[in-house]
Amino acid sequence: MLLLGGADPDGYSSSYLITMAFGVLVGVVVNLVVVPPLRVQRADDRLGRLRDDLGRALRGLAESLPRHAFDPASADAASAGVTRMLADVREEVDLADESRRYNPRSRRLRAPRDLNRRRLDALAAAADATRELSSTLARLTAAPESESRLPDDARRVLGSAIGAASHLVTAADPGSVSAQLRDAERALALYTECLRSLAAEPLDAWEAAVNVRRVLTACGPLADATAR
């Protein structure tokens, strides 16, 4: 500035500052008129698919237990698929949060700013509990004395509890989340009562109850009207 405007430093400086201010003004106007796109809907869609996949994995566990058809390889494959999708969804939620920052379009959104983050945290915790549940069932059903450790009645009731947890995970609105949570709580209570009635209470059977409880605890906050 001093080299080019040495003959008239005051005039050159003023002209330079005016030009800079005009550039800033043009940038602001363009940002308001040509608004950058929001990625919130894409994150919503990916979270919905993650929720459905996790519910499907739990439903597979629930249906296989009463039929004595639990397959550890299939359960592990389902859990691995959910884990891979979880990493992609986490990245998508980060991009959605970034797109909302300083974006005028974000004012039109009624959903809380941290909604997707809360949904992601709930599904991540539920996915972790589902993975642990799958490992527990693999140990429980592979034992030579599995029939005595987990009789048919207990298998049926545990399958019902896991099925109720799958319905909770895939519930689409706060009202249905609340109803499904109550159903899952009752189903889990029936399973723990069934375990107490057994002559020997296997540790793995109780660990399965703990993992189902973790799924319910993770999804419980989604019953809040602002969480969907």
N, C-alpha and C positions, 0 to 999 in steps of 0.2 A: 504493500500500500504506500509506504514511504518512497520506494524507488519509482513507482509508476506515477504517483501523484505529488512528486517533490515540488513541482512548480506551484501547485495549489492544494496543499495537504488537507485543508479544511473542506473544501468543496469535494475533493475526491472521496474523503472519508464519509461525508454525508451521503454522496451518491451510492457508495458501496453499501452502507447500512440500509438505505432505502431499498436497494435491490435485494438484499438479504431478507428484509421484512416482507417484501412482495413475494418472494419465494416461499417463505413460511406460510403466508396467507393462502397462496395457491395450494400448498400441500394440505392445509386444514380444510379448505373448501372441497378439494378432490376427495379427501377422506370422508367428508360428510355426504357428498353426492354419490360417489362410487364407493359404497361401504364394503369393506372386506367381508367375505361370507362367514357365517357362523357354522361351526362343526358340531353343534349341540345335538341336532337330529341324528347325525351319523353315530355319535356316541350313544344316544338313546337306543338306536337300532342294534348296535353291537352288544350293549348291556342286555337287551331283550333276548338276543340269541344265546348269550352266555347263560342267562337265567334258564332258558329252555333246555340247553344242553345239560346243565347241572341237575335240573329236575328229571331229565331222562335218565341220567346216571343213577340217581337215587331210586327211580321207579324200577330200573333193572335189578337193583339189589333187592327191592321189596318183593318183586314177583318171583325171583329165583329161590328165595329162602324156603317158602312153604313147599315148593316142588322138589326140594333137595337138588336143585340144579345150579347152585352157585358156582360160577366159573371165575377163578381168580384172574386168569389172563384177560377175559373180557372186561372184568371190573377195572383192572389196571389200565387197559387201553382206554376205557371211558374216562377214567380219572386223568390220564395223561392228556387226552384231548381237551378236557376242561382247563387243565393247567396251561397248555399252549395258548388257548383262546384268551385266558385271563391276562397273559402278558400283552397280547395285542390290544385287548380292550383297555388295559391300563394306559397304554400309549395313546389310544384314541381319546380317552377322558382327559389326559394331560393337554392334548391339542385343543379339545373343546374348551377347557378352562382358559387356555391362552387366547383363543379366538374371541372369548367374551370380554376380555380385558380391554377397556377403553373403546369398545365397539358400541356405537349408538344403537344398533339393532338389539343389543342385549336388554335394553330397557323394555322392549315389548314382551320379553319372556316372563311368564308368571311364575315359573318354577324357581325355587331358591337357587342361588349361585352354586352352592355346594351339594346340590341334589345328586348329581351323577357320582360325585366323590363318595357320598354316603352309601349309595347303592353299590358302588364298586367294593367298598370296604366290607359291606354285609355279604356280598356274594363271594368275595375272596375268603372270608372267614368260614362261610358255609362250605366252600370247595375244599378247604383244608380239612375240615371235620369229616367231609365225605370221603376224602382220601384215607384218613385214619380209620374210618368205619370200614372201608373196603379191606384194609389190612387186617383189622380185627376179625372180620368175618372169615377171611381166608384162614387164619389160625384156628378159629373156632370150629369151622366145618371140616378142616383137614385132619383134626385129631382123631385117632382110632376110636375113642369113646365119644365121638361127637353126638351120637344119638342119645346117650344118657346125659351128656352135659347140656344139650339143648334139645329137649323133646319136641315132638311135633306141635304141641300146644304153644310152647314158647316160641318156636319158629314162626308159627302163624301170627302170634301177637306182635312179635318183633317186626315181621314183614308189614303188618298193618301200621305200626308206628313209623317205619321208614317211608311207607307210602304216604302217610299223612304229612311227613316232612317234605316229600317231593311236591305235594299239592301246595304247601306253604311257600316253597321256593318259587313256584311258577304263578302264584296269585298275582293278578294284574292291577289291583287297586287296594287302597287302604282298608276298605270295608271287608273285602274278601280275605285280606291278610289277617285281620283280626279274627274272623270266623275260622280260618284254617289253622291259626295258631292255637285257638281253644281246642279244636279237634285233635291237633297233634299233641297237645299237653295231655289230654285224656288218654290217647292211645299209648303214650309213653308211660303214663301212670299205671295203666293196665299191664304193661310189660314188666315194670319193676315189681308189681304185686305178684305176677306169675313167677318171677325169679325167687322171690322170698318164699314161695310155696314149695320150691324144689328141695330135695333132701340135701343136695350139695349145690352151692351157688358158685358156678365157675367164674373166675376173675374176668375172662374174656367176654363172657355174656354181660357182665356189668360194665365192662369197658365199651361195649357196643351201645349200651344205654347212655353212657357219658357222651359219646360222639353224636348220638341223635340229639341229645340235649344241647350240644354245641351248635348244631344246625339251627335249632329253634331259637337259641339265644342270639345268634348272628342275624336272623331274619326278623326278630321281634321288633326292632326299631322301625322297620318298614311299615308297620301298622299305623304309624303317625301319618296324619292327613297330609303333611308337607313332604312326605318321603317318597311320593310317587308322582 
